[in-house]
Amino acid sequence: MSWTADDVPDQRGRTVVVTGANSGLGLETTREIARNGATVLMATRSTERGEDAARDVREDVPDADLRVEECDLANLESVRSFADRLADEPIDVLINNAGVMAIPRSETDDGFEAQFGINHLGHVALTGLLLETLATDEGDPARVVTVSSGIHERGEIDFDDLQGEEAYDKWDAYAQSKLANVLFAYELERRFLTAGMNAESMAVHPGYANTQLQFRGPEQSGSRLRMAAMKLMNTVVAQSAEMGALPTLYAATAPGAEGGAYYGPGGLLYMRGAPERQASSDRSYDEETARRLWAVSEALTGVSYDLPEPKGEVSA
Ligand SMILES: NC(=O)c1ccc[n+]([C@@H]2O[C@H](COP(=O)([O-])OP(=O)(O)OC[C@H]3O[C@@H](n4cnc5c(N)ncnc54)[C@H](OP(=O)(O)O)[C@@H]3O)[C@@H](O)[C@H]2O)c1
């Protein structure tokens, strides 16, 4: 498969929500989906940065149909208020893209460790609150695309210390949050299937793409050495943000994309290249872990899904 952004089909009449739409992969995803005619709701934690990004997209796509909405995934009240504002708009695709990586330990406004709280719990809450807004009545299934990372393969869900209160390692916490993304995406697909809902859930990873992601950790810890190393790596090794957005664009728009799948770049070390279907880690397919994480996430966020628990063999 050598799928490119030129293969994104006509999106006219569709509404797509992108979290973290103002930077990196979210911005490129927004640009290509808007170029093909969808209304894109740019969910950003800063509306100022969101409007700047919308201007950037409009320079390329003058008739882009964009709306910037505040949605801070580190604040459940902000997530609820965003979902309330969307209550009457059928959403064809929700792209859970926003994220932070390898930052020093901090907490969200609700007291969750930030990487677990923003990358995983914020998106669990958002998806649950938008469930009834998904366009599932007729036609193509609604899609929920959750952006993970290849690093999920070294992740483990530490149920005894989910929030890194006893021991915190910034990379372990990131890997845990990204494994949680894949476990969530697969469990959501199983629940859609069990409910017979006209919706699909898939996970993606972008390989290694040159974005702001790599600089947040060094910025916050003040590590000039790590900042310099990241700059070098991003220049020499990373692919562009445009390329990194392709697995997301494929999962969100390609007619052939399938619920329960995991898509990522198929080139060198799975860090670059055109998107393809891949296998995720063995742990990510563990249904017991997925169910337990689902229950814990519902309890922590206070957002309960109106979806039945999968019974017996329902493979995503
Ligand atoms: N780039 C890569 O190589 C790579 C590799 C693997 C996985 N990923 C994943 O790709 C996704 C996108 O990252 P990126 O590379 O595009 O990084 P990026 O350029 O840093 O963009 C991250 C986006 O997330 C937003 N965000 C951060 N905290 C938020 C919060 N509390 N609420 C709402 N939005 C928040 C950021 O907003 P602000 O601009 O306001 O901070 C920004 O829009 C992430 O999930 C990341 O884990 C990226």
The ligand as an SDF file (V2000), in Angstrom:
LIG
                    3D

 48 52  0  0  0  0  0  0  0  0999 V2000
    5.6050   12.9630   16.7660 N   0  0  0  0  0  0  0  0  0  0  0  0
    5.8900   11.6840   16.9550 C   0  0  0  0  0  0  0  0  0  0  0  0
    6.9500   11.1920   16.5350 O   0  0  0  0  0  0  0  0  0  0  0  0
    4.9240   10.8170   17.6790 C   0  0  0  0  0  0  0  0  0  0  0  0
    5.2930    9.4870   17.8660 C   0  0  0  0  0  0  0  0  0  0  0  0
    4.4000    8.6290   18.5060 C   0  0  0  0  0  0  0  0  0  0  0  0
    3.1720    9.1020   18.9240 C   0  0  0  0  0  0  0  0  0  0  0  0
    2.8510   10.4100   18.7470 N   0  0  0  0  0  0  0  0  0  0  0  0
    1.5340   10.8640   19.2290 C   0  0  0  0  0  0  0  0  0  0  0  0
    0.9520   11.7550   18.3130 O   0  0  0  0  0  0  0  0  0  0  0  0
    0.0450   12.6240   18.9780 C   0  0  0  0  0  0  0  0  0  0  0  0
    0.2370   14.0330   18.4850 C   0  0  0  0  0  0  0  0  0  0  0  0
    1.5120   14.5010   18.8870 O   0  0  0  0  0  0  0  0  0  0  0  0
    2.4120   15.4670   17.9880 P   0  0  0  0  0  0  0  0  0  0  0  0
    3.6140   14.6920   17.6230 O   0  0  0  0  0  0  0  0  0  0  0  0
    1.6180   16.1060   16.9500 O   0  0  0  0  0  0  0  0  0  0  0  0
    2.8780   16.5180   19.1150 O   0  0  0  0  0  0  0  0  0  0  0  0
    2.6810   18.0920   19.2830 P   0  0  0  0  0  0  0  0  0  0  0  0
    3.1370   18.8260   18.0860 O   0  0  0  0  0  0  0  0  0  0  0  0
    3.3300   18.4150   20.5860 O   0  0  0  0  0  0  0  0  0  0  0  0
    1.1010   18.2260   19.4160 O   0  0  0  0  0  0  0  0  0  0  0  0
    0.4520   17.7590   20.5700 C   0  0  0  0  0  0  0  0  0  0  0  0
   -0.9040   18.4170   20.6550 C   0  0  0  0  0  0  0  0  0  0  0  0
   -1.5410   17.9720   21.8640 O   0  0  0  0  0  0  0  0  0  0  0  0
   -2.0490   19.1270   22.5180 C   0  0  0  0  0  0  0  0  0  0  0  0
   -2.2040   18.9700   23.9590 N   0  0  0  0  0  0  0  0  0  0  0  0
   -1.2490   18.7760   24.8810 C   0  0  0  0  0  0  0  0  0  0  0  0
   -1.8040   18.7820   26.1110 N   0  0  0  0  0  0  0  0  0  0  0  0
   -3.1310   18.9800   25.9560 C   0  0  0  0  0  0  0  0  0  0  0  0
   -4.2310   19.1190   26.8180 C   0  0  0  0  0  0  0  0  0  0  0  0
   -4.1010   19.1150   28.1480 N   0  0  0  0  0  0  0  0  0  0  0  0
   -5.4590   19.2930   26.2930 N   0  0  0  0  0  0  0  0  0  0  0  0
   -5.6430   19.3800   24.9650 C   0  0  0  0  0  0  0  0  0  0  0  0
   -4.6450   19.2860   24.0910 N   0  0  0  0  0  0  0  0  0  0  0  0
   -3.3940   19.0980   24.5730 C   0  0  0  0  0  0  0  0  0  0  0  0
   -1.0320   20.2220   22.2070 C   0  0  0  0  0  0  0  0  0  0  0  0
   -1.5600   21.4990   22.4870 O   0  0  0  0  0  0  0  0  0  0  0  0
   -0.6070   22.7410   22.8270 P   0  0  0  0  0  0  0  0  0  0  0  0
    0.0650   23.1270   21.5240 O   0  0  0  0  0  0  0  0  0  0  0  0
   -1.5320   23.7660   23.3560 O   0  0  0  0  0  0  0  0  0  0  0  0
    0.3890   22.2580   23.8320 O   0  0  0  0  0  0  0  0  0  0  0  0
   -0.8250   19.9500   20.7240 C   0  0  0  0  0  0  0  0  0  0  0  0
   -1.8800   20.5000   19.9920 O   0  0  0  0  0  0  0  0  0  0  0  0
    0.2800   12.4100   20.4660 C   0  0  0  0  0  0  0  0  0  0  0  0
   -0.7430   11.6150   21.0030 O   0  0  0  0  0  0  0  0  0  0  0  0
    1.6030   11.6620   20.5190 C   0  0  0  0  0  0  0  0  0  0  0  0
    1.7060   10.8140   21.6460 O   0  0  0  0  0  0  0  0  0  0  0  0
    3.6930   11.2760   18.1230 C   0  0  0  0  0  0  0  0  0  0  0  0
  1  2  1  0
  2  3  2  0
  2  4  1  0
  4  5  1  0
  4 48  2  0
  5  6  2  0
  6  7  1  0
  7  8  2  0
  8  9  1  0
  8 48  1  0
  9 10  1  0
  9 46  1  0
 10 11  1  0
 11 12  1  0
 11 44  1  0
 12 13  1  0
 13 14  1  0
 14 15  2  0
 14 16  1  0
 14 17  1  0
 17 18  1  0
 18 19  2  0
 18 20  1  0
 18 21  1  0
 21 22  1  0
 22 23  1  0
 23 24  1  0
 23 42  1  0
 24 25  1  0
 25 26  1  0
 25 36  1  0
 26 27  1  0
 26 35  1  0
 27 28  2  0
 28 29  1  0
 29 30  1  0
 29 35  2  0
 30 31  1  0
 30 32  2  0
 32 33  1  0
 33 34  2  0
 34 35  1  0
 36 37  1  0
 36 42  1  0
 37 38  1  0
 38 39  2  0
 38 40  1  0
 38 41  1  0
 42 43  1  0
 44 45  1  0
 44 46  1  0
 46 47  1  0
M  CHG  2   8   1  16  -1
M  END
$$$$
